[in-house]
Amino acid sequence: MTAVHAAQPSVAVPAVRPLRFAALGDSLTEGVGDPVPGGWRGWAALLAGDGCEFRNFAVSGALTRDVAAEQAPRAREFAPDLASVMVGVNDTLRRSFDIHRIAARLDAVYGDLTTQGAVLLTACLPDPGAMLALPGPLARPLARRQRAVNAVVHALSARYGAAHLHLAEHAWVADRSLWGADRLHPGERGHRLIAVRCHALLAERGVAPGGPPSAEPDRPPPGTSASLLWLATAGTAWLARRSTDLLPELLGLAGAELRHAARGTGAHLDARAAEALSAALATVACARQDRAPEPPGAVPLARMGG
């Protein structure tokens, strides 16, 4: 007699949702400097690979206010597991530069994303004066501003437990093989290096999207003729777009540097910037305490300034 077995009920196995990665920022994250057919690729897309659901919200020229007002709400709707926020260089090139507002915007963006459950990925960035090898009176005020932005990013990254990448290192800035023709954006090799370093940071936390990206470029770096062509076309157009705001601001900053240098009071500019930074961090600390309780293991911002 043949045994009859009752049919076993089917059990639905829940599908594993792929990791969601949202990238916020400016032209660095948009991918400028790493061209592919139809647009830009860049470090964020290289990091994402095929191992996650990826949305790039970054826009060339974005300021911290653009990230806070436009990109962050769209990213929150996406509900990412991983969110990168790299922005601030464009703020240093504007007459509207205000380290208090920059700190408040980044605090709000970081706080909202991490409260939603995202792992945060941040970076400190090189100042444009060093990248462009500008003369001292032009380079010093930009470096002072970028140091302040980086100090805020360092402090808030520690507060929100971000995976933080150091991209303001001298070796990174000085290696011209990593940079594109405009000397402001990484070339393909530079974007790949950023992606590799980000992957290593995230792998330590178990949230890296897929395997590590390749560090080897697909294409040779642009030659001298390609660089000159870019400077004569896209570079000139970039300068024309920015000249109504950027050049007057740079000239004003350089004039202040020269006046203080002539009086021997250059240290006052550094002291004024340090005071503004300390006040910005203190204000952000108080504002966050009013809005929400401290995250577990948070470090008081009052103790962070470098």
Salt bridges, closest charged atoms under 4 A:
ASP34 OD2 - ARG41 NE 2.89
ASP34 OD1 - ARG219 NH2 2.87
GLU53 OE1 - ARG20 NE 3.60
GLU53 OE2 - ARG55 NH2 3.81
ASP81 OD1 - ARG17 NH2 2.99
ASP91 OD2 - ARG105 NH1 4.00
ASP98 OD1 - HIS100 ND1 3.50
ASP98 OD2 - ARG101 NE 3.75
ASP107 OD2 - ARG288 NE 3.50
ASP107 OD2 - ARG291 NH2 2.75
ASP112 OD2 - ARG76 NH1 3.65
GLU169 OE2 - ARG197 NH2 3.40
ASP182 OD2 - HIS185 ND1 2.43
GLU188 OE2 - ARG41 NH2 3.29
GLU188 OE2 - ARG192 NE 2.98
GLU188 OE1 - ARG219 NH2 3.37
ASP218 OD2 - ARG41 NH1 3.20
ASP218 OD2 - ARG192 NH2 3.04
ASP245 OD2 - ARG95 NE 3.30
GLU249 OE2 - ARG145 NH2 2.56
GLU257 OE1 - ARG140 NE 3.28
GLU257 OE2 - ARG144 NH1 2.66
ASP270 OD1 - ARG144 NE 2.83
GLU294 OE2 - ARG159 NH2 2.36
